[in-house]
Amino acid sequence: MQKITFVLNTEHMVFFYSLGLKFYYLAILLVSLFNRKARLWIRGRKGIFDKIKNQLKPENNLLWFHASSLGEFEQGRPLIEAFKNRNKSIKVLLTFFSPSGYENRKNYKTADYIFYLPPDTKKNAHKFVKLTNPSKAFFIKYEFWYHYLSQLQINNIPVYLVSANFRQNQVFFKWYGGWFRKILHKFTHIFVQNNRSEQLLKQAGLNNVTISGDTRFDRVAEIARQAKKIEIAEKFRQDSLVIIGGSIWDKDEEILVEFINTYSLKIKYIIAPHEIHESNIQRIIKSINKPVIRFSSANAGNINDYQVLIIDNIGMLSSLYRYADIAYIGGGFGVGIHNILEAATFGLPLVFGPHYGKFQEAVDLVESGGAFPVNNFESLKIRFENLLGKIKKNEAGRISREYVLKNQGATSKIMDRIKE
């Protein structure tokens, strides 16, 4: 009787999971009428299996990497490139869930095939795995697609979760999370960032776990080594102190612009908004009462006339951090801060909003004195004025830089474990 009850419960959960995904798809379809990202999400999946059939050749050694978005891709990238460097015959299939990943990396040269991931239905998962037939699959950080994992398991294809980070409040570790824990059991091996994640998984009955660290440390170290020289930024900086705002949203912008407008000492600012559509750029420019220019209008002849430089393109931010003295990282007044390691690798003190608790690197740097959370303009003002003092700035920057150096090496640990 107990076994029958379990089967029924599992079937019920799969039914509700699939139903929830259908509602999600319908919601995206509705939002796509007035939202560009949602339209890209829908259009990118139109005729997706025909695209895969036409483009993908039968491969004996195809590795499938799946990333939700751009940030997860950057996390998985060191692993992709490590496999390619180890064996040139390997082919890489890269899929994305989000347009912010696919649209920004659809021309990534190291991957042989790049697609949107079809919605996670049983039919789609069966068709996708049959068409692509990967020899191994890698899901990055937070990807738990039930039907895809089930099909990989049915076909005896090893699947790895990479750079995972688990917290006690996640559904996997709740008393009612039994079905969700079973999803975790479908992974061949799980590579986690820290001891806390390993302990949570072991308490949940998973022993196929290795603490490897976070592959983003390897990625940002590589970014620092390959950072592009940006002449406009170099001329803009000259001998001035520079505060950079990276991937800022409205609330970040509100307190940062207030500081720019009210702070009397002449320092310079680079502002890289998360949203770079024209209306947002114009709105930010109008809110600033110091001399301001957008990057696309700047040149060697006029850049020294301005105190604020607005970045109106994508792909430059990680190299711009090298021209700053203090970094304010956006997102901390929303669902969570953006990548702080890209700034930390250049030895910058970090400032961000209060919602950083889900990010281990932020927690670590706040505790060690390399990063500082703020709640409002007043706390931002106090923090910036404190960090503009040379000794405090240099000490916090040193802590950030050493933290990145100390935590490199996750990629090689994962490669060695898989080779075993």
N, C-alpha and C positions, 0 to 999 in steps of 0.2 A: 504493500500500500504506500509506503514511504517513497519508493522509487517512482511510482506513478505520479504522486504529488509533485515530485521534483521535476519530472518531465513536463507536466502541465505548467508549473511555475516558469520554467525556462521558456516554453513556447509563448506563454503570456508576455513575458518580458521582451522577447524578440518581436512579438506583434506590436507592443507599445513603442518599442524602439523604432521600428520601421514606420509606424504611424506618425511618430514625432518628426521623423525626417521628411515625410511627405508634407506635413504642415510647414516645416521649415522651408522646403522648396517652394511651396505656394506663397509663403510670405516674401521670399526673395523675388519671386515673379511679380508680385504686387508692387514691391518697393522699386523694382527695376523701371517702372513707368516714370519715376522722377529722380532716380539715383544712379549715377554713372557707374559706380563700382558694382552695384547689383546687376546692371545691364551687362557689364563685362562678365560677371559670374555666369549669367544665363547664356550669353552668346558664345562664350568660350567652350561651353559643353555641348553646343549644338553640333550634331553629327560627329561627336567625339570618337565613336568607334570606327567610323569610316576613315577619319584622319589617322587613327592608330593603324588600321589595316593597310592604308596606302603608304605610310611612312616607315613603319617599323619592319625591319627585316628579321627573319628567324635567326636568333643568336644563341650560341651555346653557353656563353658566359656573360649574361646580362644581369647587372645589378640594378635593382629598383630602389630609388630613394624617394621618400615622400615627405614633403614639408608643408605645413599649413600655410605659411606666409613667408615674407621676406626675412624676418628675423630668424625663423627656424631654418631657412635655407642657409643663412650665414653660419648657423650652428653646425649644419651638416656638411658644409662645403669642404672643410679640412679633410674629412673622411673620404669624400668623393675624390678629391685630388690625390690623397694618399694611395687609394686603390689604383688610380690611373697611373701614378708614378711607379707603383710596384709592378704593374702588369699592363703594358700598352694594348694588349689584345682585348682587355675588358671593355664592354660597352655599358654605358650608363643611361638608364631611363629615369627621368626626373619628373615628378608630378607635384602639382600645387593644388591646394584647396581654395586659396584666396587670390583675387586679382592683383593685390599688392605684391604678391610673390611672382606670379606668372608674368604679368605685364612688365615687371622690372628685370626679370631674368630669363625671358623667353629666348634670348640670343646667347645664353651662357655657353661658351665654346667647349667646355670640358664635358658637358652632357651630350650624348648622341641623340637622344629623343627627349622632348619636353612637352608635356600635356597638362591640361587641367585633369584632376581626378574626377571621374564620373561619380554621381551620388552613390552612397553606400547602400544599395539594395542587393538582395541575394542574386538577382539576375545579372546586374551590372558587375558585381564582384566576380561571379563565375566566368562571365565573358571576358573581363579584363585579364584575369589571371591566365585563362586559357590562351588568349591572344598573345600576351607578352611573355609568359612562361619564364619568369626570372629565376636565376639560380639562387639568389639571396635577396631579401628585402630589408630595408632599413627605414623605420619610422622615427621622426625626429621629435623629441621632447614630449609633446602632449597629444599624440595621434593614436586614438583608440577606436578604429573603425571595425565594428563587430563582424560584418559580412566579409570584408577583405581579409581580416585575420583568420576567419574560419576557413576561407578558401585556400589560403596559404598553408594552413595546418592540414587540411584534407589532402593537399597535393604534396605534402612533405617538403615544403620549401622553407628553409630556415628564415626566421624573421626576427629582427633585433630592434629594440627600442633604445635610442641613443640620447645621451645627455638628459635623461629624465630627472625630474625633480618632484618629489611627492611631499604632501603636507597632511597632517592629521585630519584636517577638516574636509578632505576630499571624500567623495561618495564611496570610493573603494574601501574605506576604513570605517564606515558607519555600520551599525548593526543590521541595517536593511540593504547593505551593499553587496550581498553575496553574488548576485548575477554579474555585477560589474567587476568583482574580483576574478571571476571566471574568464573575463576578457583578458586580464593580465596574464593568466596561465597559458594563453595562446602564443605568447612570445617565446621564442627559443631561448633568448637571453636578454636581460635588461641591464643596461649600463646607466648607473645613476651618478648624480653629481656629488652626493654627500652621505655621511653616516646616517643622518636622520632618515633619508629615503630608503637606505638599505634596511634599517631596523623596522620601518613600517611594513615593508614588503615581506620581510621574514616573519613578522608577527601575523601577516595575512597568509602565511603558508607558502611563500615563494622563496626558493633557494637558488634559483638560476639568476643570481644578481651579482654584479661587480661594481665596486666604486671606482669609476674611471676619472671623475672630474668632469669639467665642462669644456667641450671642444671649442667654445667661443673664445677662450683664452688663446688657443692656438691661432684662431682666425684673426683676432685683433693684433696679435704680434706680427702676423704676416702683413696685415694692412699697414702697420707702422713701418715695416721694412720697405713696403712698396708705395708709400704715400707719395702722391703726385705733388710736384711743385706747382703752386698756383700763384702766378706772378702778381695778379691783381690783389690777392690777399697779402702777399709779401709787401707790396708797396703801401697798402692800406695800413698795415701794422706799424712799419718803420720802428721807432723806439718807444711806441706807446704801450701801455697796458691794455689788454684786450679781454673782454668778457664775451663768450660765445653762448648763444641760446640754441641748442640743438633739438630738432623735432618738437617745437613748441606748439601747444594748443592754445585755445582762447584764454583759459584761466592763467596759464603760464605767461602768456603774452601780457595779460592785464597787469600783473605785478612787475614784470620785467620792464615794460614800457614806462610804468610809473617811476621806477628807479632811474631809467634813462632820462626821463623828463625832469626829474627833481634833483639828481645828484650833481653837485657843482663842479667837482674836479673833472678835468678833461681826460677821460679815458675813452677808448673806442669799443664798439659793439658789432659783433657779427650775429645776425638773426637768421636762422634757418627754420622757417615754419614747416610743420608737418604737412599742411595743405598748401600747395603752391598755385592753385588756380587764381586767375587774374583778380577776381573780386576780393579775395583774401589778401593778396599782396597789396592792393590799393588801399584796403582798409587799414592794414598795419602801417603803411607809409603815412597815411593821414593822421594816425594817432600819435606820431612821434614829432616833438617840437624841436629836435636837433637836426642838423644837416644830414639828410638821409638819401642814399642812392641804392638802386637795385643792381645786382651783379651784372645783369644783361646790358645795363646802360653804362657800366663803369669801364674806364680805360686808364692807361698809364698817365695820361695827361690830366684827368679830372679827379682821380680817386682821393688825392690828398686834401681836397676841399670838403670832405665829408667825414662825419663822426660815426655814422651808422651805415652798415652794409647789409642789405637784405638779399638773401640767397633765393633766387627764383628758378632753381633747377634741381634735379634729382641726381644723386650719385657722387656729390662732392663733399658731403659733410664729414665723412671719416678722415679725409685728408685735410680739411680745414682746421681740425682740432690742433694741429701742430702750430698754428699761428695764434693760439689763444693762451691766456694765463689762468683763467678760471672758466669752468664749463657749467652752465645751467642746463640740465637735461629735462626735456618736457615729458608730459604724460602722467606726472605724479599727482595731479589733481583729478585724474580720470581713473581708468581701470588699472593703470600701473605705468611706471616709468619706462622709457625707451632704453636702448642699449647704452649703458654707462661705460662699458669696457673700452669702447672705441676712443673715448676721451681719457680714460684712466691710463691707457697704454702710453700716452704722450706725457704722463706725469702731471696731470691737471687736478687741482682740487675740484670736487664735484658738489653741486647743489641741485636739489630736486624737491618736488612736492611730497606730501605726507604719505601717499599710497605706494610704498616701496617694499612692504613686508613679504611679498611673494617672491622677491628676487634675492637669492642668497648673497650674491656679490654686493648688492646694495646694503644689506644688513651687516655683512662683514666689514665693509668700508666705513659705515656709520660708527660701528663699534670701535674700529681701530683709529678713527680720526682722519680718514681720507675723504669722507663725504659727509654732507650736512643737509638734513631735511628742513624744509621751511613750511609754514602753514599759511602765511599771508605776507603782505607787503612789508610790514614792520619787521618781521623775522628775517625776510630776505635782505632788507636794508642793513640790519645788524650783521648778518652773516657776510655779505659782500664787503662791508667796511672793514670787518675783521680780517678777511682773507686778502684784502688789498695791501695789508701790511706784509712786507717781504718775507719775514721769518715764518709767519703763520702759513702763508701761501706756499712757500718752498717745502715746509715740513709736510703739509697735507698732500702736496703733489708727489713727494717722495714716497709716501705711504701708498698712494694709488698705483704708482709705477711698480713698486716692489711687489704689490699684491698680484698684479698681472703676471710678472715674471715668475713668481713662486708657483702659480697655478697652471702653468703650461704643461703639456705632455699628455692630455687626455686622448688625443688621436692615436698616438703610438701604443698606449695601453689597450685601446679597443682593437687595433689592428693585431697586436700580439695575441690577445685573448681569442679572437676569431680564428687566427691561424692555428692555434692549439686545437 
